[in-house]
Amino acid sequence: MSDLPYETIGFDLDGTLLDTFRDLGAAVNHALALGGFAPVPMESSQDLIGGGAKIMLAQAVNAQGGLPGGLEGNDFRSLYKAMLRFYADNNAVYTTPYPHARDVVAGLAARGIKMAVVTNKFESFARSILTELDFLEPFETVIGGDTMGKGADGQFRSKPFADPIVEARKRCASDPDHPGPFAFVGDSSYDVKAARAAGVPVIAAGYGYCDAAPDQLGADAVIDSLDQLLPSLAEL
């Protein structure tokens, strides 16, 4: 039996379990070059991560004056598709798990706690990267930004909507009709808002790509390294 009062722990991927910004930045710069835009400095690409690849590219394009037709025009769609194609072939070149990630995941598994990845990255990309890093097996399920499909507004039901966290909780529950205690770990306002909407506690990964000061994200706790996660979960 676990010494932690949780049936399942959910993790964001980019900026929480994996340090991915270099590969994401390279994909953004590939698309920007095709569109005649200047490249984004690699380190600054961390500031664009959070809402998914489309938002990441949109922010980079809009910062340089945008495109005719805006984000719904054919020019942007072409760049976005080119970015996805590049990323599909180059998504684990520089990406690595954060320090302590493997040990923490192993520690949770040893306690009988199930784990889920809930990311705004497309599910196929998330699974591909985790497979390439030999890090997929510990997770009961992977929920991507496209997994829950689109709502009536045509937008994917990804974070900050509650849907992906609710679904992850059901998939990992011993009784899907009565899922047990669940906590979420993520590094952005999207993560905190999704957890709040799903009614589950959330820990902010302060070492990640936070889109606000970590203590301003509104999480129940903040950790500066993954080796602080288990004590933090115990105190929630």
LOFILUM-428912 format. One record per residue (C-alpha): residue number from 1; residue in one letter; x, z, y. Coordinates in pm, 1 decimal. Layout:
N
    n  res         u         w         v
  NUM    A         X         Z         Y
...
This chain:
236
    n  res         u         w         v
    1    M       0.0       0.0       0.0
    2    S     121.1     -82.1     350.3
    3    D     228.3     180.6     599.5
    4    L      76.8     -42.1     868.4
    5    P    -301.5     -46.7     922.1
    6    Y    -340.2    -425.1     908.9
    7    E    -457.8    -672.9     651.5
    8    T    -314.5    -969.8     840.3
    9    I     -67.6   -1041.6    1120.0
   10    G     -98.7   -1368.7    1308.5
   11    F     195.9   -1531.6    1482.4
   12    D     225.2   -1794.4    1749.3
   13    L     504.2   -2041.1    1665.6
   14    D     690.5   -2173.4    1973.3
   15    G     855.4   -1889.9    2159.8
   16    T     744.6   -1629.6    1905.3
   17    L     872.0   -1715.0    1557.6
   18    L    1076.9   -2023.5    1644.8
   19    D    1304.1   -2120.4    1934.1
   20    T    1184.0   -2478.5    1974.3
   21    F    1235.3   -2573.0    2338.2
   22    R    1535.2   -2803.3    2289.5
   23    D    1351.7   -3033.6    2049.7
   24    L    1036.5   -3024.8    2262.5
   25    G    1242.0   -3096.6    2574.0
   26    A    1408.4   -3392.4    2406.4
   27    A    1066.8   -3535.8    2316.0
   28    V     938.4   -3490.7    2670.6
   29    N    1248.8   -3657.6    2812.8
   30    H    1213.3   -3947.9    2570.1
   31    A     861.9   -4010.8    2702.1
   32    L     964.9   -3959.3    3063.9
   33    A    1242.1   -4215.2    3029.2
   34    L     997.0   -4469.7    2888.9
   35    G     773.8   -4410.6    3191.5
   36    G    1057.7   -4446.5    3440.8
   37    F    1067.3   -4076.8    3528.9
   38    A    1370.5   -3855.3    3568.3
   39    P    1451.4   -3628.2    3275.1
   40    V    1360.4   -3259.4    3281.1
   41    P    1663.3   -3026.4    3262.8
   42    M    1664.0   -2896.4    2906.5
   43    E    1658.8   -2528.8    3001.7
   44    S    1362.9   -2577.1    3234.9
   45    S    1157.1   -2729.2    2952.7
   46    Q    1093.3   -2370.9    2838.5
   47    D     867.9   -2329.9    3140.9
   48    L     641.9   -2613.9    3024.0
   49    I     563.5   -2475.7    2678.3
   50    G     240.8   -2294.8    2599.9
   51    G     -67.8   -2512.2    2602.1
   52    G      52.6   -2778.5    2361.6
   53    A     245.5   -3104.5    2381.0
   54    K      -7.8   -3290.6    2597.0
   55    I     -10.3   -3022.8    2866.2
   56    M     367.9   -3000.0    2847.7
   57    L     408.8   -3372.4    2914.7
   58    A     133.2   -3373.7    3177.4
   59    Q     308.7   -3101.9    3377.7
   60    A     637.1   -3291.4    3366.0
   61    V     472.7   -3618.2    3475.3
   62    N     261.8   -3462.3    3750.0
   63    A     566.4   -3285.3    3892.0
   64    Q     708.2   -3631.3    3962.7
   65    G     401.5   -3785.3    4122.0
   66    G     184.8   -3861.5    3820.6
   67    L      67.6   -4195.4    3686.1
   68    P    -199.7   -4448.4    3788.6
   69    G    -520.1   -4351.1    3616.4
   70    G    -411.5   -3989.9    3586.0
   71    L    -393.7   -3807.8    3256.3
   72    E    -682.2   -4008.3    3110.5
   73    G    -527.6   -4344.8    3186.0
   74    N    -364.3   -4580.8    2936.5
   75    D     -17.4   -4528.0    3084.0
   76    F     -23.2   -4156.9    3013.8
   77    R    -176.8   -4204.0    2669.7
   78    S     103.8   -4443.5    2580.3
   79    L     369.6   -4195.9    2690.3
   80    Y     197.3   -3913.4    2503.6
   81    K     186.2   -4115.7    2181.6
   82    A     552.1   -4207.3    2224.7
   83    M     636.9   -3840.4    2270.3
   84    L     451.4   -3746.7    1951.4
   85    R     622.5   -4022.7    1752.2
   86    F     964.1   -3908.2    1870.9
   87    Y     885.6   -3544.4    1801.2
   88    A     758.5   -3624.7    1452.3
   89    D    1102.5   -3762.7    1367.9
   90    N    1308.0   -3506.2    1561.1
   91    N    1125.0   -3174.2    1551.2
   92    A    1380.9   -2961.9    1366.7
   93    V    1711.9   -3084.1    1509.0
   94    Y    1787.2   -2776.8    1720.5
   95    T    1490.0   -2555.5    1634.0
   96    T    1571.9   -2224.2    1466.1
   97    P    1389.1   -1901.1    1383.5
   98    Y    1446.1   -1624.6    1635.4
   99    P    1678.9   -1340.1    1537.7
  100    H    1509.3   -1102.5    1290.6
  101    A    1219.6   -1344.8    1227.7
  102    R    1290.0   -1391.6     857.4
  103    D    1355.1   -1020.7     800.7
  104    V    1035.6    -915.2     979.4
  105    V     825.3   -1165.8     787.0
  106    A     983.2   -1051.0     460.7
  107    G     915.0    -690.1     556.0
  108    L     548.3    -758.2     622.4
  109    A     514.7    -950.3     296.0
  110    A     675.2    -661.5     106.5
  111    R     403.4    -435.9     249.0
  112    G     133.7    -664.8     112.4
  113    I      32.3    -783.3     458.9
  114    K     -73.1   -1146.1     480.0
  115    M      50.7   -1363.1     763.3
  116    A     -82.4   -1664.3     949.7
  117    V      66.4   -1904.4    1201.7
  118    V    -169.6   -1991.2    1487.4
  119    T     -15.6   -2247.0    1721.7
  120    N    -126.5   -2508.3    1972.2
  121    K     120.0   -2748.7    1811.2
  122    F     -51.9   -3001.1    1582.7
  123    E     -83.8   -2854.5    1234.7
  124    S     115.5   -3135.9    1073.9
  125    F     408.7   -3072.1    1309.1
  126    A     396.8   -2696.8    1251.5
  127    R     395.6   -2739.7     874.3
  128    S     673.0   -3000.1     891.0
  129    I     901.6   -2777.7    1096.5
  130    L     839.1   -2467.8     887.2
  131    T     902.3   -2670.1     572.0
  132    E    1224.5   -2814.0     714.5
  133    L    1341.4   -2461.1     796.4
  134    D    1234.3   -2330.2     453.8
  135    F    1001.1   -2088.8     631.2
  136    L     652.5   -2204.6     532.2
  137    E     604.5   -2018.9     205.3
  138    P     551.0   -1666.0     349.6
  139    F     243.8   -1772.8     548.0
  140    E    -101.4   -1770.8     397.2
  141    T    -222.7   -2038.8     636.4
  142    V    -121.3   -2247.9     936.5
  143    I    -376.3   -2318.2    1209.7
  144    G    -268.5   -2589.0    1453.2
  145    G    -400.5   -2703.6    1785.5
  146    D    -603.2   -2975.3    1613.3
  147    T    -714.8   -2778.3    1307.1
  148    M   -1045.4   -2658.4    1449.5
  149    G   -1141.9   -3001.5    1580.1
  150    K   -1296.4   -3071.0    1917.9
  151    G   -1587.1   -2913.1    2099.3
  152    A   -1874.6   -3086.4    2276.4
  153    D   -1646.9   -3130.4    2578.6
  154    G   -1403.2   -3338.6    2372.3
  155    Q   -1129.5   -3075.3    2395.7
  156    F    -958.4   -2924.2    2094.7
  157    R   -1077.7   -2572.3    2012.2
  158    S    -725.5   -2433.7    2029.4
  159    K    -591.9   -2127.1    2210.3
  160    P    -709.9   -1982.6    2450.0
  161    F   -1034.2   -2025.5    2253.2
  162    A   -1092.6   -1758.1    1990.4
  163    D   -1170.9   -2013.8    1715.8
  164    P    -822.5   -2052.8    1561.8
  165    I    -761.7   -1677.9    1543.6
  166    V   -1107.2   -1613.7    1397.3
  167    E   -1043.2   -1883.3    1137.1
  168    A    -697.8   -1747.1    1049.2
  169    R    -845.5   -1401.9    1003.4
  170    K   -1111.3   -1536.1     767.0
  171    R    -865.6   -1741.4     563.7
  172    C    -638.1   -1441.9     508.7
  173    A    -909.8   -1186.0     437.4
  174    S    -969.4   -1051.1      88.6
  175    D   -1338.3   -1065.0     183.6
  176    P   -1394.8   -1348.4     436.0
  177    D   -1734.7   -1203.8     528.5
  178    H   -1572.4    -873.4     621.8
  179    P   -1213.7    -947.4     734.4
  180    G    -986.8    -647.6     771.6
  181    P    -772.1    -535.8    1064.5
  182    F    -576.9    -818.5    1227.0
  183    A    -315.1    -819.0    1503.4
  184    F    -165.7   -1116.7    1683.9
  185    V     181.4   -1179.0    1827.5
  186    G     245.0   -1443.2    2092.4
  187    D     440.1   -1516.2    2406.8
  188    S     190.7   -1672.5    2647.4
  189    S    -133.1   -1615.9    2833.9
  190    Y    -295.4   -1860.6    2588.9
  191    D    -213.2   -1619.9    2306.3
  192    V    -337.9   -1311.1    2486.2
  193    K    -661.1   -1478.6    2597.3
  194    A    -730.6   -1609.1    2247.5
  195    A    -668.3   -1267.6    2092.8
  196    R    -890.2   -1098.5    2349.5
  197    A   -1164.7   -1355.3    2287.8
  198    A   -1135.7   -1289.1    1914.0
  199    G   -1143.4    -913.0    1965.8
  200    V    -805.8    -837.5    1807.5
  201    P    -503.7    -646.7    1942.4
  202    V    -212.3    -854.8    2068.7
  203    I     159.3    -795.9    2116.9
  204    A     350.6   -1004.5    2370.6
  205    A     683.0   -1154.6    2261.6
  206    G     870.8   -1083.2    2583.1
  207    Y    1177.7   -1275.4    2462.1
  208    G     980.6   -1602.4    2438.4
  209    Y     860.2   -1872.1    2678.6
  210    C     628.1   -1641.6    2871.6
  211    D     421.8   -1815.6    3141.2
  212    A     404.1   -1487.2    3334.2
  213    A     607.0   -1169.9    3339.9
  214    P     567.5   -1021.0    2989.8
  215    D     417.1    -697.2    3120.5
  216    Q     167.5    -901.9    3323.5
  217    L      26.3   -1099.7    3030.4
  218    G    -227.3    -829.9    2950.8
  219    A    -112.3    -759.9    2594.6
  220    D    -146.3    -421.6    2425.3
  221    A     232.0    -395.3    2390.8
  222    V     545.6    -595.6    2470.2
  223    I     850.3    -638.6    2248.9
  224    D    1188.4    -769.2    2360.5
  225    S    1300.9    -867.2    2010.6
  226    L    1131.3    -919.9    1675.9
  227    D    1309.6    -618.7    1528.8
  228    Q    1076.6    -411.8    1748.9
  229    L     761.1    -560.0    1595.9
  230    L     700.0    -325.4    1303.5
  231    P     737.5      -7.4    1513.9
  232    S     516.4    -162.2    1780.6
  233    L     246.0    -248.8    1525.4
  234    A     258.3     105.6    1391.6
  235    E     195.4     243.9    1741.2
  236    L     -98.6      19.6    1831.6
